[in-house]
Amino acid sequence: MLEGLTNAISLQSTPAEVLDYLDGHKIKHSEYLRDAVKGNLIQAFIPYDPSEWRVVYTSYGIDFRFDDHNRLIAKEIHERYTGP
């Protein structure tokens, strides 16, 4: 799912296109956040699947970063681990 997500949303996409994709695939996300210091971004979250038994679970945070012209310039993936 993660690879499909990052490939389906291409650089230069608009915030509306990113939000439409995330909504269409029922992926949790923030609204489009404008911040002069941190930059413009949308944050998405893909939680781990609790129905699969594992010692350590992996969930993902994705930052979609936009330039001042509201075009996607970067996708940053952050893995988060839960477990002992």
PDB file as gemmi writes it, atoms N, CA and C in Angstrom:
CRYST1    1.000    1.000    1.000  90.00  90.00  90.00 P 1                      
ATOM      1  N   MET A   1       0.829  -1.197   0.000  1.00  0.00           N  
ATOM      2  CA  MET A   1       0.000   0.000   0.000  1.00  0.00           C  
ATOM      3  C   MET A   1       0.871   1.259   0.000  1.00  0.00           C  
ATOM      4  N   LEU A   2       1.926   1.243   0.789  1.00  0.00           N  
ATOM      5  CA  LEU A   2       2.761   2.430   0.938  1.00  0.00           C  
ATOM      6  C   LEU A   2       3.422   2.819  -0.387  1.00  0.00           C  
ATOM      7  N   GLU A   3       3.944   1.829  -1.110  1.00  0.00           N  
ATOM      8  CA  GLU A   3       4.582   2.120  -2.391  1.00  0.00           C  
ATOM      9  C   GLU A   3       3.560   2.653  -3.391  1.00  0.00           C  
ATOM     10  N   GLY A   4       2.379   2.068  -3.413  1.00  0.00           N  
ATOM     11  CA  GLY A   4       1.324   2.541  -4.304  1.00  0.00           C  
ATOM     12  C   GLY A   4       0.928   3.972  -3.995  1.00  0.00           C  
ATOM     13  N   LEU A   5       0.897   4.302  -2.729  1.00  0.00           N  
ATOM     14  CA  LEU A   5       0.547   5.655  -2.310  1.00  0.00           C  
ATOM     15  C   LEU A   5       1.567   6.666  -2.804  1.00  0.00           C  
ATOM     16  N   THR A   6       2.829   6.385  -2.573  1.00  0.00           N  
ATOM     17  CA  THR A   6       3.855   7.355  -2.953  1.00  0.00           C  
ATOM     18  C   THR A   6       4.005   7.448  -4.465  1.00  0.00           C  
ATOM     19  N   ASN A   7       3.747   6.370  -5.193  1.00  0.00           N  
ATOM     20  CA  ASN A   7       3.824   6.417  -6.649  1.00  0.00           C  
ATOM     21  C   ASN A   7       2.607   7.082  -7.266  1.00  0.00           C  
ATOM     22  N   ALA A   8       1.450   6.942  -6.648  1.00  0.00           N  
ATOM     23  CA  ALA A   8       0.211   7.494  -7.206  1.00  0.00           C  
ATOM     24  C   ALA A   8       0.147   9.016  -7.088  1.00  0.00           C  
ATOM     25  N   ILE A   9       0.825   9.562  -6.112  1.00  0.00           N  
ATOM     26  CA  ILE A   9       0.824  11.008  -5.917  1.00  0.00           C  
ATOM     27  C   ILE A   9       2.148  11.548  -6.435  1.00  0.00           C  
ATOM     28  N   SER A  10       2.102  12.213  -7.559  1.00  0.00           N  
ATOM     29  CA  SER A  10       3.341  12.670  -8.192  1.00  0.00           C  
ATOM     30  C   SER A  10       3.739  14.064  -7.710  1.00  0.00           C  
ATOM     31  N   LEU A  11       5.028  14.340  -7.825  1.00  0.00           N  
ATOM     32  CA  LEU A  11       5.516  15.679  -7.522  1.00  0.00           C  
ATOM     33  C   LEU A  11       4.791  16.671  -8.424  1.00  0.00           C  
ATOM     34  N   GLN A  12       4.631  17.867  -7.958  1.00  0.00           N  
ATOM     35  CA  GLN A  12       3.900  18.962  -8.614  1.00  0.00           C  
ATOM     36  C   GLN A  12       2.386  18.845  -8.445  1.00  0.00           C  
ATOM     37  N   SER A  13       1.909  17.817  -7.705  1.00  0.00           N  
ATOM     38  CA  SER A  13       0.474  17.723  -7.415  1.00  0.00           C  
ATOM     39  C   SER A  13       0.067  18.888  -6.526  1.00  0.00           C  
ATOM     40  N   THR A  14      -1.203  19.234  -6.564  1.00  0.00           N  
ATOM     41  CA  THR A  14      -1.737  20.298  -5.711  1.00  0.00           C  
ATOM     42  C   THR A  14      -2.202  19.694  -4.388  1.00  0.00           C  
ATOM     43  N   PRO A  15      -2.377  20.518  -3.359  1.00  0.00           N  
ATOM     44  CA  PRO A  15      -2.923  20.003  -2.098  1.00  0.00           C  
ATOM     45  C   PRO A  15      -4.282  19.323  -2.297  1.00  0.00           C  
ATOM     46  N   ALA A  16      -5.127  19.875  -3.158  1.00  0.00           N  
ATOM     47  CA  ALA A  16      -6.446  19.285  -3.405  1.00  0.00           C  
ATOM     48  C   ALA A  16      -6.318  17.882  -3.987  1.00  0.00           C  
ATOM     49  N   GLU A  17      -5.363  17.675  -4.890  1.00  0.00           N  
ATOM     50  CA  GLU A  17      -5.155  16.352  -5.475  1.00  0.00           C  
ATOM     51  C   GLU A  17      -4.668  15.352  -4.428  1.00  0.00           C  
ATOM     52  N   VAL A  18      -3.776  15.781  -3.561  1.00  0.00           N  
ATOM     53  CA  VAL A  18      -3.277  14.910  -2.506  1.00  0.00           C  
ATOM     54  C   VAL A  18      -4.411  14.560  -1.540  1.00  0.00           C  
ATOM     55  N   LEU A  19      -5.182  15.555  -1.124  1.00  0.00           N  
ATOM     56  CA  LEU A  19      -6.296  15.307  -0.199  1.00  0.00           C  
ATOM     57  C   LEU A  19      -7.352  14.403  -0.831  1.00  0.00           C  
ATOM     58  N   ASP A  20      -7.648  14.588  -2.112  1.00  0.00           N  
ATOM     59  CA  ASP A  20      -8.613  13.722  -2.797  1.00  0.00           C  
ATOM     60  C   ASP A  20      -8.146  12.269  -2.794  1.00  0.00           C  
ATOM     61  N   TYR A  21      -6.858  12.061  -3.058  1.00  0.00           N  
ATOM     62  CA  TYR A  21      -6.320  10.699  -3.055  1.00  0.00           C  
ATOM     63  C   TYR A  21      -6.418  10.094  -1.657  1.00  0.00           C  
ATOM     64  N   LEU A  22      -5.988  10.831  -0.654  1.00  0.00           N  
ATOM     65  CA  LEU A  22      -6.022  10.315   0.714  1.00  0.00           C  
ATOM     66  C   LEU A  22      -7.446  10.022   1.159  1.00  0.00           C  
ATOM     67  N   ASP A  23      -8.366  10.927   0.866  1.00  0.00           N  
ATOM     68  CA  ASP A  23      -9.775  10.697   1.211  1.00  0.00           C  
ATOM     69  C   ASP A  23     -10.336   9.489   0.472  1.00  0.00           C  
ATOM     70  N   GLY A  24     -10.020   9.373  -0.810  1.00  0.00           N  
ATOM     71  CA  GLY A  24     -10.523   8.266  -1.626  1.00  0.00           C  
ATOM     72  C   GLY A  24     -10.034   6.906  -1.155  1.00  0.00           C  
ATOM     73  N   HIS A  25      -8.869   6.879  -0.523  1.00  0.00           N  
ATOM     74  CA  HIS A  25      -8.320   5.629  -0.013  1.00  0.00           C  
ATOM     75  C   HIS A  25      -8.460   5.507   1.506  1.00  0.00           C  
ATOM     76  N   LYS A  26      -9.245   6.403   2.091  1.00  0.00           N  
ATOM     77  CA  LYS A  26      -9.546   6.381   3.527  1.00  0.00           C  
ATOM     78  C   LYS A  26      -8.280   6.343   4.384  1.00  0.00           C  
ATOM     79  N   ILE A  27      -7.323   7.204   4.019  1.00  0.00           N  
ATOM     80  CA  ILE A  27      -6.081   7.326   4.762  1.00  0.00           C  
ATOM     81  C   ILE A  27      -6.190   8.537   5.678  1.00  0.00           C  
ATOM     82  N   LYS A  28      -5.920   8.345   6.962  1.00  0.00           N  
ATOM     83  CA  LYS A  28      -6.005   9.445   7.930  1.00  0.00           C  
ATOM     84  C   LYS A  28      -4.991  10.517   7.567  1.00  0.00           C  
ATOM     85  N   HIS A  29      -5.404  11.782   7.725  1.00  0.00           N  
ATOM     86  CA  HIS A  29      -4.503  12.877   7.355  1.00  0.00           C  
ATOM     87  C   HIS A  29      -4.926  14.183   8.003  1.00  0.00           C  
ATOM     88  N   SER A  30      -4.001  15.126   7.994  1.00  0.00           N  
ATOM     89  CA  SER A  30      -4.297  16.481   8.451  1.00  0.00           C  
ATOM     90  C   SER A  30      -4.895  17.260   7.287  1.00  0.00           C  
ATOM     91  N   GLU A  31      -5.333  18.446   7.568  1.00  0.00           N  
ATOM     92  CA  GLU A  31      -5.704  19.370   6.492  1.00  0.00           C  
ATOM     93  C   GLU A  31      -4.418  19.957   5.917  1.00  0.00           C  
ATOM     94  N   TYR A  32      -4.547  20.756   4.897  1.00  0.00           N  
ATOM     95  CA  TYR A  32      -3.385  21.432   4.325  1.00  0.00           C  
ATOM     96  C   TYR A  32      -2.950  22.505   5.309  1.00  0.00           C  
ATOM     97  N   LEU A  33      -1.734  22.372   5.832  1.00  0.00           N  
ATOM     98  CA  LEU A  33      -1.217  23.281   6.849  1.00  0.00           C  
ATOM     99  C   LEU A  33      -0.234  24.260   6.221  1.00  0.00           C  
ATOM    100  N   ARG A  34      -0.507  25.549   6.363  1.00  0.00           N  
ATOM    101  CA  ARG A  34       0.403  26.569   5.856  1.00  0.00           C  
ATOM    102  C   ARG A  34       1.189  27.135   7.028  1.00  0.00           C  
ATOM    103  N   ASP A  35       2.502  27.084   6.920  1.00  0.00           N  
ATOM    104  CA  ASP A  35       3.363  27.562   7.993  1.00  0.00           C  
ATOM    105  C   ASP A  35       4.603  28.180   7.373  1.00  0.00           C  
ATOM    106  N   ALA A  36       4.797  29.464   7.597  1.00  0.00           N  
ATOM    107  CA  ALA A  36       5.927  30.180   7.001  1.00  0.00           C  
ATOM    108  C   ALA A  36       7.266  29.663   7.520  1.00  0.00           C  
ATOM    109  N   VAL A  37       7.289  29.129   8.733  1.00  0.00           N  
ATOM    110  CA  VAL A  37       8.535  28.653   9.322  1.00  0.00           C  
ATOM    111  C   VAL A  37       8.807  27.191   8.949  1.00  0.00           C  
ATOM    112  N   LYS A  38       7.840  26.315   9.176  1.00  0.00           N  
ATOM    113  CA  LYS A  38       8.021  24.887   8.931  1.00  0.00           C  
ATOM    114  C   LYS A  38       7.736  24.483   7.488  1.00  0.00           C  
ATOM    115  N   GLY A  39       7.062  25.339   6.740  1.00  0.00           N  
ATOM    116  CA  GLY A  39       6.686  25.009   5.369  1.00  0.00           C  
ATOM    117  C   GLY A  39       5.255  24.510   5.294  1.00  0.00           C  
ATOM    118  N   ASN A  40       4.736  24.451   4.077  1.00  0.00           N  
ATOM    119  CA  ASN A  40       3.368  23.998   3.843  1.00  0.00           C  
ATOM    120  C   ASN A  40       3.362  22.478   3.716  1.00  0.00           C  
ATOM    121  N   LEU A  41       2.400  21.827   4.391  1.00  0.00           N  
ATOM    122  CA  LEU A  41       2.389  20.371   4.324  1.00  0.00           C  
ATOM    123  C   LEU A  41       1.052  19.764   4.664  1.00  0.00           C  
ATOM    124  N   ILE A  42       0.938  18.507   4.272  1.00  0.00           N  
ATOM    125  CA  ILE A  42      -0.162  17.632   4.678  1.00  0.00           C  
ATOM    126  C   ILE A  42       0.508  16.425   5.325  1.00  0.00           C  
ATOM    127  N   GLN A  43       0.029  16.039   6.486  1.00  0.00           N  
ATOM    128  CA  GLN A  43       0.583  14.877   7.167  1.00  0.00           C  
ATOM    129  C   GLN A  43      -0.434  13.742   7.102  1.00  0.00           C  
ATOM    130  N   ALA A  44       0.040  12.569   6.698  1.00  0.00           N  
ATOM    131  CA  ALA A  44      -0.814  11.384   6.618  1.00  0.00           C  
ATOM    132  C   ALA A  44      -0.278  10.321   7.570  1.00  0.00           C  
ATOM    133  N   PHE A  45      -1.156   9.407   7.957  1.00  0.00           N  
ATOM    134  CA  PHE A  45      -0.777   8.361   8.904  1.00  0.00           C  
ATOM    135  C   PHE A  45      -1.393   7.042   8.471  1.00  0.00           C  
ATOM    136  N   ILE A  46      -0.562   6.012   8.366  1.00  0.00           N  
ATOM    137  CA  ILE A  46      -1.034   4.665   8.067  1.00  0.00           C  
ATOM    138  C   ILE A  46      -0.704   3.806   9.287  1.00  0.00           C  
ATOM    139  N   PRO A  47      -1.723   3.441  10.064  1.00  0.00           N  
ATOM    140  CA  PRO A  47      -1.466   2.676  11.289  1.00  0.00           C  
ATOM    141  C   PRO A  47      -1.130   1.222  10.988  1.00  0.00           C  
ATOM    142  N   TYR A  48      -0.547   0.554  11.972  1.00  0.00           N  
ATOM    143  CA  TYR A  48      -0.275  -0.874  11.823  1.00  0.00           C  
ATOM    144  C   TYR A  48      -1.582  -1.644  11.862  1.00  0.00           C  
ATOM    145  N   ASP A  49      -1.547  -2.868  11.350  1.00  0.00           N  
ATOM    146  CA  ASP A  49      -2.723  -3.734  11.317  1.00  0.00           C  
ATOM    147  C   ASP A  49      -2.737  -4.594  12.581  1.00  0.00           C  
ATOM    148  N   PRO A  50      -3.613  -4.282  13.535  1.00  0.00           N  
ATOM    149  CA  PRO A  50      -3.620  -5.029  14.798  1.00  0.00           C  
ATOM    150  C   PRO A  50      -4.124  -6.464  14.649  1.00  0.00           C  
ATOM    151  N   SER A  51      -4.734  -6.798  13.503  1.00  0.00           N  
ATOM    152  CA  SER A  51      -5.232  -8.165  13.316  1.00  0.00           C  
ATOM    153  C   SER A  51      -4.097  -9.141  13.023  1.00  0.00           C  
ATOM    154  N   GLU A  52      -2.925  -8.625  12.643  1.00  0.00           N  
ATOM    155  CA  GLU A  52      -1.758  -9.474  12.422  1.00  0.00           C  
ATOM    156  C   GLU A  52      -0.929  -9.491  13.705  1.00  0.00           C  
ATOM    157  N   TRP A  53      -0.614 -10.692  14.207  1.00  0.00           N  
ATOM    158  CA  TRP A  53       0.189 -10.768  15.416  1.00  0.00           C  
ATOM    159  C   TRP A  53       1.649 -10.594  15.057  1.00  0.00           C  
ATOM    160  N   ARG A  54       2.298  -9.670  15.746  1.00  0.00           N  
ATOM    161  CA  ARG A  54       3.723  -9.429  15.573  1.00  0.00           C  
ATOM    162  C   ARG A  54       4.300  -8.982  16.905  1.00  0.00           C  
ATOM    163  N   VAL A  55       5.596  -9.152  17.053  1.00  0.00           N  
ATOM    164  CA  VAL A  55       6.266  -8.664  18.251  1.00  0.00           C  
ATOM    165  C   VAL A  55       6.401  -7.146  18.146  1.00  0.00           C  
ATOM    166  N   VAL A  56       6.781  -6.661  16.968  1.00  0.00           N  
ATOM    167  CA  VAL A  56       6.924  -5.234  16.729  1.00  0.00           C  
ATOM    168  C   VAL A  56       6.057  -4.868  15.527  1.00  0.00           C  
ATOM    169  N   TYR A  57       5.227  -3.864  15.696  1.00  0.00           N  
ATOM    170  CA  TYR A  57       4.362  -3.382  14.618  1.00  0.00           C  
ATOM    171  C   TYR A  57       4.972  -2.135  13.985  1.00  0.00           C  
ATOM    172  N   THR A  58       4.726  -1.978  12.688  1.00  0.00           N  
ATOM    173  CA  THR A  58       5.224  -0.803  11.981  1.00  0.00           C  
ATOM    174  C   THR A  58       4.051   0.006  11.457  1.00  0.00           C  
ATOM    175  N   SER A  59       4.032   1.288  11.767  1.00  0.00           N  
ATOM    176  CA  SER A  59       3.074   2.220  11.180  1.00  0.00           C  
ATOM    177  C   SER A  59       3.901   3.281  10.454  1.00  0.00           C  
ATOM    178  N   TYR A  60       3.231   4.089   9.643  1.00  0.00           N  
ATOM    179  CA  TYR A  60       3.950   5.049   8.811  1.00  0.00           C  
ATOM    180  C   TYR A  60       3.337   6.431   8.911  1.00  0.00           C  
ATOM    181  N   GLY A  61       4.184   7.424   8.987  1.00  0.00           N  
ATOM    182  CA  GLY A  61       3.780   8.812   8.874  1.00  0.00           C  
ATOM    183  C   GLY A  61       4.356   9.337   7.563  1.00  0.00           C  
ATOM    184  N   ILE A  62       3.578  10.092   6.831  1.00  0.00           N  
ATOM    185  CA  ILE A  62       4.048  10.638   5.552  1.00  0.00           C  
ATOM    186  C   ILE A  62       3.807  12.135   5.554  1.00  0.00           C  
ATOM    187  N   ASP A  63       4.858  12.884   5.289  1.00  0.00           N  
ATOM    188  CA  ASP A  63       4.753  14.336   5.157  1.00  0.00           C  
ATOM    189  C   ASP A  63       4.795  14.686   3.683  1.00  0.00           C  
ATOM    190  N   PHE A  64       3.747  15.342   3.204  1.00  0.00           N  
ATOM    191  CA  PHE A  64       3.709  15.853   1.836  1.00  0.00           C  
ATOM    192  C   PHE A  64       4.027  17.343   1.930  1.00  0.00           C  
ATOM    193  N   ARG A  65       5.161  17.752   1.379  1.00  0.00           N  
ATOM    194  CA  ARG A  65       5.625  19.139   1.482  1.00  0.00           C  
ATOM    195  C   ARG A  65       5.361  19.891   0.184  1.00  0.00           C  
ATOM    196  N   PHE A  66       4.901  21.146   0.348  1.00  0.00           N  
ATOM    197  CA  PHE A  66       4.515  21.978  -0.796  1.00  0.00           C  
ATOM    198  C   PHE A  66       5.319  23.265  -0.820  1.00  0.00           C  
ATOM    199  N   ASP A  67       5.511  23.791  -2.026  1.00  0.00           N  
ATOM    200  CA  ASP A  67       6.214  25.072  -2.171  1.00  0.00           C  
ATOM    201  C   ASP A  67       5.221  26.230  -2.013  1.00  0.00           C  
ATOM    202  N   ASP A  68       5.694  27.440  -2.221  1.00  0.00           N  
ATOM    203  CA  ASP A  68       4.848  28.627  -2.072  1.00  0.00           C  
ATOM    204  C   ASP A  68       3.792  28.755  -3.167  1.00  0.00           C  
ATOM    205  N   HIS A  69       3.900  27.930  -4.201  1.00  0.00           N  
ATOM    206  CA  HIS A  69       2.927  27.943  -5.304  1.00  0.00           C  
ATOM    207  C   HIS A  69       1.962  26.773  -5.195  1.00  0.00           C  
ATOM    208  N   ASN A  70       1.931  26.147  -4.008  1.00  0.00           N  
ATOM    209  CA  ASN A  70       1.031  25.030  -3.721  1.00  0.00           C  
ATOM    210  C   ASN A  70       1.248  23.841  -4.634  1.00  0.00           C  
ATOM    211  N   ARG A  71       2.501  23.514  -4.859  1.00  0.00           N  
ATOM    212  CA  ARG A  71       2.865  22.334  -5.649  1.00  0.00           C  
ATOM    213  C   ARG A  71       3.708  21.408  -4.786  1.00  0.00           C  
ATOM    214  N   LEU A  72       3.428  20.111  -4.876  1.00  0.00           N  
ATOM    215  CA  LEU A  72       4.140  19.116  -4.081  1.00  0.00           C  
ATOM    216  C   LEU A  72       5.602  19.060  -4.501  1.00  0.00           C  
ATOM    217  N   ILE A  73       6.490  19.238  -3.523  1.00  0.00           N  
ATOM    218  CA  ILE A  73       7.923  19.208  -3.827  1.00  0.00           C  
ATOM    219  C   ILE A  73       8.651  18.047  -3.151  1.00  0.00           C  
ATOM    220  N   ALA A  74       8.018  17.402  -2.156  1.00  0.00           N  
ATOM    221  CA  ALA A  74       8.688  16.288  -1.471  1.00  0.00           C  
ATOM    222  C   ALA A  74       7.676  15.422  -0.737  1.00  0.00           C  
ATOM    223  N   LYS A  75       8.028  14.134  -0.621  1.00  0.00           N  
ATOM    224  CA  LYS A  75       7.264  13.167   0.162  1.00  0.00           C  
ATOM    225  C   LYS A  75       8.247  12.503   1.109  1.00  0.00           C  
ATOM    226  N   GLU A  76       8.028  12.665   2.407  1.00  0.00           N  
ATOM    227  CA  GLU A  76       8.925  12.103   3.410  1.00  0.00           C  
ATOM    228  C   GLU A  76       8.186  11.029   4.199  1.00  0.00           C  
ATOM    229  N   ILE A  77       8.751   9.837   4.226  1.00  0.00           N  
ATOM    230  CA  ILE A  77       8.131   8.717   4.930  1.00  0.00           C  
ATOM    231  C   ILE A  77       8.884   8.462   6.228  1.00  0.00           C  
ATOM    232  N   HIS A  78       8.116   8.330   7.308  1.00  0.00           N  
ATOM    233  CA  HIS A  78       8.690   8.086   8.633  1.00  0.00           C  
ATOM    234  C   HIS A  78       8.095   6.790   9.180  1.00  0.00           C  
ATOM    235  N   GLU A  79       8.939   5.815   9.450  1.00  0.00           N  
ATOM    236  CA  GLU A  79       8.465   4.567  10.063  1.00  0.00           C  
ATOM    237  C   GLU A  79       8.404   4.736  11.566  1.00  0.00           C  
ATOM    238  N   ARG A  80       7.352   4.186  12.147  1.00  0.00           N  
ATOM    239  CA  ARG A  80       7.189   4.225  13.608  1.00  0.00           C  
ATOM    240  C   ARG A  80       6.953   2.800  14.083  1.00  0.00           C  
ATOM    241  N   TYR A  81       7.689   2.414  15.114  1.00  0.00           N  
ATOM    242  CA  TYR A  81       7.603   1.039  15.614  1.00  0.00           C  
ATOM    243  C   TYR A  81       6.911   1.023  16.969  1.00  0.00           C  
ATOM    244  N   THR A  82       6.077  -0.021  17.163  1.00  0.00           N  
ATOM    245  CA  THR A  82       5.394  -0.222  18.418  1.00  0.00           C  
ATOM    246  C   THR A  82       5.669  -1.643  18.881  1.00  0.00           C  
ATOM    247  N   GLY A  83       6.109  -1.775  20.088  1.00  0.00           N  
ATOM    248  CA  GLY A  83       6.385  -3.116  20.606  1.00  0.00           C  
ATOM    249  C   GLY A  83       7.368  -3.044  21.769  1.00  0.00           C  
ATOM    250  N   PRO A  84       7.867  -4.201  22.162  1.00  0.00           N  
ATOM    251  CA  PRO A  84       8.757  -4.239  23.327  1.00  0.00           C  
ATOM    252  C   PRO A  84      10.072  -3.516  23.117  1.00  0.00           C  
TER     253      PRO A  84                                                      
END                                                                             
